[in-house]
Every structure is written in C-alpha cells, then in structure tokens.
Amino acid sequence: MSDSATPAFASAARDRLGEDALALLPLALPAGQLAALQAAYAAPPRAYHNIGHVAEVLRHYADVAAGPGWAQPRETALAVLYHDAIYQAGRRDNEARSALLAREHIARWQAADGIDAARVAELIELTARHGAIARDDVDEQTRLFLDGDMAILGAEPAVFDAYDRGIASEYRGHVPGPLFRLNRRRFLKALLKRERIFLSDFFHDRYDAAARNNLRRAITTKR
C-alpha cells in the first residue's frame, strides 16, 4: 500500500514507474525495455490495472524480500512487472498474452542474463486463477507472489474502495452494468467464503482480517 493517502494506481503518474519503485527491483531494466513495458501499461487507459498497480505490488514484493525472501528474486520481480502488461476488461487471455510479452522482452533485452523465462510466464499465467487456487495447489513462493497481487483486498478502506471503483470503471462499456455487478458480487462473496483468502501465512497474518472487513462492506453496499 502506498504511504500516500492516494494509492499509486490512482495517481496522476500512473503510466510510469518512479525511481522509488525501480529501486525495489533486484535487476536493472534496459531503457528500451522499461519504455516498452510502460507503453504496454498505458494502453488502453486503465483505472486500476495500470503501472501504479505494479508499483503497489512491488512494495509487497519488497516486504517479502525483507522477510521470508524469494528463491528466484529476478524472475518473481519480472512476473510482477509484466503480470498485467496486456489488459482489456472482459478478455480471458490477458494473462496468457502478458506472459508471452514477458517472454519476448526477456529474449530481446535479457537473453544473456540467465533469466528463467518459463518461471516468469508460469507465475503470470497463474494470476488468471485468483480465487480458484487452493493453498496446496502451489508452492510457498508462488503463494507469496499471488498474495502480493491480491493484497489490495486488505488495504485501508479508502484504498480498497478506490480499487473497487477502478475495477467497475474498467468494465464500463465492456459488460452491461447489472451483469458486472452480479458477477463482481459473486466473486467477492466467493473470496469471503474461502477458509483462506491469502494462500501464504505471511499475507494471511497481515491482511486477512482487513480483507474480510472490506469484502463484507463491498458485498452489502448498494451499488
């Protein structure tokens, strides 16, 4: 979560990664790769799944790095950077296309760096299954990565509400309003019913209570 009252994903500079976010990476991105990545997140315009969201997830990445740690820090960081690089509301292949873009960029700019591109792609593709993956389905490193992407659920109420409005904004014009609200409520209810919202103990201990409060409020608030 951002230190500012305004979440990074809702900030005016949401099309560029700032120096503070780049400093959290365990590798340096060539200028061309960074420019291509930021261009990908800038189109189409997004209210939530933008480069600011990446900055938020990078902060959670850094928290894990300072705690339990990452077995493959570079691969996980690249998965964070690219996991929503291609995003169009309502499409079912966003994650697969983002994984492919990550592979292409790694081959172009990081071919000599020994990056495990298959692992990067695997992590990205697994984000398509948020809410459907059980704790025992994946290893602990994968749990931590997936939980970092979902940590917004346990954010402060105002930040969570901005996220919830952002999702609705992205789907506006792509899915009829009543259908979106029905499906969104079903998704949030399903998360709330899960024994574990977060797969890892690290994120469960930090955010479970707040996430459940946010989800209950979102489900019961008239939209």
C-alpha positions, 0 to 999 in steps of 0.5 A: 500500500502506498504511504500516500493517502492516494494509492499509486494506481490512482495517481496522476503518474500512473503510466510510469514507474518512479525511481522509488519503485525501480529501486525495489527491483533486484535487476536493472531494466534496459531503457528500451525495455522499461519504455516498452513495458510502460507503453504496454501499461498505458494502453488502453487507459486503465483505472486500476490495472495500470503501472501504479498497480505494479508499483503497489505490488512491488512494495509487497514484493519488497516486504517479502524480500525483507522477510521470508525472501524469494528463491528466484528474486529476478524472475518473481520481480519480472512476473510482477512487472509484466503480470498485467502488461496486456489488459482489456476488461472482459478478455480471458487471455490477458494473462496468457498474452502478458506472459508471452510479452514477458517472454519476448522482452526477456529474449530481446533485452535479457537473453544473456542474463540467465533469466528463467523465462518459463518461471516468469510466464508460469507465475503470470499465467497463474494470476488468471486463477485468483480465487480458484487456487487452493493453498496446496495447489502451489508452492510457498513462493508462488503463494507469496507472489499471488498474495502480493497481487491480491493484497489490495483486498486488505488495504485501508478502506479508502484504498480498497474502495478506490480499487473497487471503483477502478475495477467497475470503471474498467468494465464500463462499456465492456459488460452491461452494468447489472451483469458486472455487478452480479458477477463482481458480487459473486466473486467477492462473496466467493473470496469471503467464503474461502477458509483462506483468502491469502494462500501464504501465512505471511499475507494471511497474518497481515491482511486477512482480517482487513480483507474480510472487513472490506469484502463484507462492506463491498458485498452489502453496499448498494451499488 
